[in-house]
Amino acid sequence: MFFYLFFGLLFVIATICAIAISVADFRRRIIPDAYLIPLFLIGLVVVTFFPHWFVGIKFATIGAVMGYVLSAGVGFVFDWLGHKKDQDFPIPIGMGDIKLLATGGLWLGTNGLAIALIGACIFGSIWAGIKKQRYIPFAPFFFMGAILALIAMAFLI
C-alpha cells in the first residue's frame, strides 16, 4: 500500500515539474534546471525501484544517453553550420532541450523517446503552422509526445 502511495506522490511531483517546465519554456523560452533535475531524479527512482514501469533501468539508461547524444549532435551540427557560413545563424536547440531529451529518454526508453519525438515534431509543426511562428518552445510539445508515448507503450507495445 505504502509502495503505491509513494509512486503516486512521485508521479504527482513529476507532473508538477513537467507543467512548470512547459510554462517556463512557453513564456520565456528557457527550461529551468530547478524543475528539470527533480524530474530526472524522480525518473531515475521510478525506473530503478518500480518494476511495473514501462522500461527497466538498462533501457532507461540507454534512452537517456541516446536522447542526450542525439540532441547534442543536432545542436552541434547547427552551431557548426552557423560558423561555417560566417553569419548570425541561430541555434535551434538549447542546453535545456538537450537535458529535457535526456530526461525523456530516461523515463521512456529508446522506443518511447522515438514516439515522443515524432509526436512532438508533429504537434509543434501544427502549432507553428497555425501561429505562423518560426521558433517554437519545444518542451510543451515534447510532453504531449511523451504522454502519447506512454499511452502507446501501455496499450500497443
Legacy VTK file of the C-alpha trace (Angstrom):
# vtk DataFile Version 3.0
C-alpha trace
ASCII
DATASET POLYDATA
POINTS 157 float
0.000 0.000 0.000
2.747 2.427 1.005
4.635 1.464 -2.145
1.810 2.647 -4.419
1.217 5.828 -2.411
4.898 6.685 -2.764
4.710 6.041 -6.518
1.614 8.241 -6.789
3.339 11.042 -4.869
6.386 10.836 -7.131
4.180 10.874 -10.215
2.283 13.951 -8.980
5.562 15.786 -8.291
6.853 14.792 -11.741
3.655 16.092 -13.329
4.015 19.417 -11.499
7.626 19.681 -12.688
6.573 18.920 -16.287
3.862 21.578 -16.184
6.281 24.131 -14.710
8.859 23.323 -17.404
6.245 23.691 -20.141
5.002 27.023 -18.820
8.527 28.413 -18.420
9.551 27.293 -21.898
6.368 28.669 -23.428
6.666 32.065 -21.725
10.418 32.690 -21.605
11.929 30.079 -23.978
14.033 28.650 -21.151
13.891 25.317 -19.338
14.918 25.862 -15.714
17.132 23.263 -14.050
15.184 23.770 -10.824
12.384 21.660 -12.330
14.369 19.546 -14.757
16.778 17.979 -12.255
13.997 16.799 -9.884
12.167 15.355 -12.895
15.322 13.459 -13.867
15.900 12.183 -10.323
12.274 11.082 -9.946
12.562 9.258 -13.264
15.702 7.532 -12.003
13.905 6.392 -8.847
10.870 5.223 -10.821
12.779 3.145 -13.363
15.026 1.684 -10.672
12.577 0.745 -7.937
9.185 0.315 -9.603
9.111 -2.961 -11.529
5.782 -2.219 -13.232
7.152 0.811 -15.084
7.328 0.578 -18.871
11.122 0.380 -19.163
13.807 -1.113 -16.962
16.953 0.604 -15.780
19.012 -0.823 -18.663
16.815 0.597 -21.441
16.225 3.791 -19.468
19.967 4.411 -19.271
20.379 3.730 -22.981
17.435 6.042 -23.699
18.901 8.842 -21.585
22.275 8.585 -23.310
20.668 8.434 -26.745
18.439 11.427 -26.010
21.425 13.462 -24.865
23.749 12.420 -27.683
21.214 12.878 -30.484
20.038 16.291 -29.331
23.567 17.497 -28.586
24.576 16.288 -32.051
21.788 18.301 -33.651
22.864 21.384 -31.699
26.500 20.849 -32.671
25.678 20.481 -36.372
23.621 23.693 -36.420
26.332 25.534 -34.495
28.964 24.269 -36.914
26.857 25.297 -39.926
26.422 28.764 -38.449
30.165 29.263 -38.005
30.844 27.800 -41.443
28.696 30.412 -43.180
30.134 33.295 -41.092
26.758 34.718 -40.269
24.482 35.004 -37.302
22.873 31.570 -37.540
20.587 30.870 -34.580
20.979 27.510 -32.886
17.506 25.964 -32.730
18.185 23.759 -29.718
19.434 24.864 -26.334
21.024 23.044 -23.410
17.674 22.865 -21.641
16.206 20.993 -24.595
19.177 18.638 -24.626
18.757 17.861 -20.926
14.998 17.511 -21.432
15.541 14.848 -24.091
17.947 13.008 -21.793
15.285 13.085 -19.078
12.649 11.920 -21.546
14.919 9.079 -22.624
15.291 8.041 -19.001
11.536 7.981 -18.409
10.560 6.430 -21.757
13.500 4.371 -23.013
14.559 4.360 -26.642
11.240 3.251 -28.158
9.203 5.709 -26.106
11.675 8.504 -26.839
11.284 7.913 -30.566
7.483 8.029 -30.279
7.662 11.166 -28.124
9.974 12.942 -30.575
7.775 12.116 -33.550
4.695 13.287 -31.653
6.466 16.459 -30.506
7.525 17.293 -34.052
4.015 16.735 -35.383
2.322 18.738 -32.612
4.921 21.524 -32.821
4.670 21.740 -36.600
0.898 22.007 -36.455
1.097 24.733 -33.814
3.812 26.634 -35.720
1.723 26.459 -38.891
-1.348 27.805 -37.133
0.504 30.573 -35.292
2.852 31.340 -38.216
5.911 31.241 -35.966
9.408 30.207 -36.938
10.676 29.356 -33.465
8.534 27.404 -31.036
9.002 26.212 -27.459
9.867 22.521 -27.557
9.031 21.379 -24.010
5.211 21.597 -24.144
5.105 19.610 -27.361
7.653 17.102 -26.081
5.485 16.441 -23.035
2.455 15.952 -25.303
4.530 13.479 -27.290
5.643 11.796 -24.059
2.020 11.315 -22.994
1.328 9.848 -26.409
4.351 7.554 -25.978
3.162 6.379 -22.548
-0.273 5.582 -23.977
1.307 3.749 -26.917
3.618 1.761 -24.649
0.766 0.858 -22.318
-1.631 -0.357 -24.970
0.334 -1.095 -28.139
3.857 -2.154 -27.270
LINES 1 158
157 0 1 2 3 4 5 6 7 8 9 10 11 12 13 14 15 16 17 18 19 20 21 22 23 24 25 26 27 28 29 30 31 32 33 34 35 36 37 38 39 40 41 42 43 44 45 46 47 48 49 50 51 52 53 54 55 56 57 58 59 60 61 62 63 64 65 66 67 68 69 70 71 72 73 74 75 76 77 78 79 80 81 82 83 84 85 86 87 88 89 90 91 92 93 94 95 96 97 98 99 100 101 102 103 104 105 106 107 108 109 110 111 112 113 114 115 116 117 118 119 120 121 122 123 124 125 126 127 128 129 130 131 132 133 134 135 136 137 138 139 140 141 142 143 144 145 146 147 148 149 150 151 152 153 154 155 156
